[in-house]
Amino acid sequence: MRIPALRVNQWLTQWDRFLYRPGARQSKPLPYFYISSIPVAILRRLSGVPRRGIENPTGQQQAAGPRKEDIGIQRGFEEGRARDIRSFVRAGYPWASLGTREKEEYPDLRKPGWLPTALVLNIVKPETVRVDVRPFAEDLIRVEKTGPGKFELVLPKEAETSEWQPTGDLYPLEVIDGQHRLLAFGEGELEDEDFDLPVILFEDLDISWQAYLFWTINITPKRISPSLAYDLYPLLRTEDWLEPVPGPLAYREARAQELTEALWMNPESPWNGRISMLGRERGKVSQAAFVRSLTLSFVRRSDPRGQQPGGLFGSPLSERPSFVLSWSRAQQAAYLIYLWSELEREISESDAAWAQHVRDRTETDLIDMLEGKRDPAFAGRYSLLSTDQGVRGFLQVSNDLSFELAGQLRLSSWLRDRASEATNEVEVSEGILELRSRHEISAFVRELCRATAQFDWRSMATPGLTEDEKNRQALYRAGTGYREVRRNLLLHLSRVTGGRIKGKVDRVIRILKYER
């Protein structure tokens, strides 16, 4: 059997001056490699997968020996990872990432599971030696030139048949990178499919260079920040990705990212330009933090165990269990911006001791405020509302109460003719105006934000705190700080509000099992 291949010349003349040491398994590489595609069933038969030797494939401990003599470069095989790839190939993302129940619930999410990234392999040559073992000539793959710029891989005789096995202990191909993709197709799994895998083929690449290549592919690439990853979601925006908010996490994250972008770009938003969209910027909350906070609040699914209030944009309403609020994305963005705007206004007009303390300790921020910029008590360096914990706490509590009061506030009666995106500035601005004119909603938002502005939003780093104040505000740091902000804000609202808001605050406290 012959398979076409393309030769890629990739060598710099300065590389000729580098140090190559055959005795250290670093012989000088050939100045080219090949690109081809091989049917996966044949590729499995031709490929050996050397692994690091702490355990053998059965999981049994191998005999101790010098690690430098262990020439396997692959990580131990993880069946779970191969199973995940197999599931992805069958039906793509996001279906492959769903649980069993969700897979049955959302069959329309299935998509092609392409594997366009090439496996990296090494073609074994007659002179190749691995731990004193040499290949048999009849087991090897030859590369033949068939014309100008044309090459073919000549496979071993009968390699295309399912019974083929190498005569000796060495396979004609060594897997440098891609073992889990390859082994996802095996033992009766997808083997009958007409499925090729793209491959990059080196020839007689010494084992030390194989390890180096594996390292550069898998270890050195810098992971992109979660914020940058979320920023790619707009490239995937289609109606079927965004509309079923009660659906799987991928939908909810996509919706949360779009709402975060609306908060960041809308000129009426207190977060306009104040969210770090591509990573960490000093003094800004990251996009990833906002996305995470929204998926845990407004875009949250309902909890079947009843241990969390649902998400206003993502769950059936408690007073109408079969009804999900059918606001457009622009309406959702307008509501979020309206909440944050009212909170900013209430804090900027507040003479609460905590707010005045922050202003007195931030002279440069105070100058900015006097020049028309934001109040340091809301947006300054010593305000918890400028941190991940403060953002999540306000979003969670405002969602909890909005969700519980949705029926009384007649939120479902706020209808708009157009189903616009959250980033549509005109639609969002019109939505904010309409919210301000709806008495039930505006009265609730004002009361909630007025009471929230009385909460002590100082960070632990605020200069001039007493020891007791510093210890209290320290509760809001690190991972437990998210829970503590939500808990203490709810307890504060229970003390300072009345009527229907207090009744729903107390209900949420009971649902969350917070101790008073």
Buried (B, 14 or more C-beta within 10 A) or exposed (E): BEBEBEBEEEEEEEEEEEEEEEEEBBBBBEEEBBBBBBBBBBBBBBBBBBBBBEEEEEEEEEEEEEEEEBBBBBEBBEEEBBBBBBBBBBBBBBBBBBEEEBBEEBEEBBEEBEBEEBBBBBBBBEEBEBEEEBBBEEBBBBBEEEEEEEBBBBBBEEBEEEEBEBEBEBBBBBBBBBBBBBBBBBEEBBBEEEBBBBBBBBBBBBBBBBBBBBEEBEEEEEEEBBBBBBBEBEEEBEEEBBEBBBBBBBBBBBBBBBBBBBBBBBEBBBBBEBBBBEBEEEEBBBBBBBBBBBBBBBBBBBEEEEEBBBBBBBBBBBEEEEEBBEBBBBBBBBBBBBBBBBBBBBBBEBEBEBBEBBBEBBEEBBEBBEEEEBBBBBBBBBBBBBBBBBBBBBBBBBBBBBBBBBEEBEBBEBEBEEBBBBBBBEBBBBBBEBBBEBEBBBEBBBBBBBBBBBBBBBBBEBEEBEEEBBEBBBBBBEEEBBBBBBBBBBBBBBEBBEEBBBEBBBBBBEBBEBEE
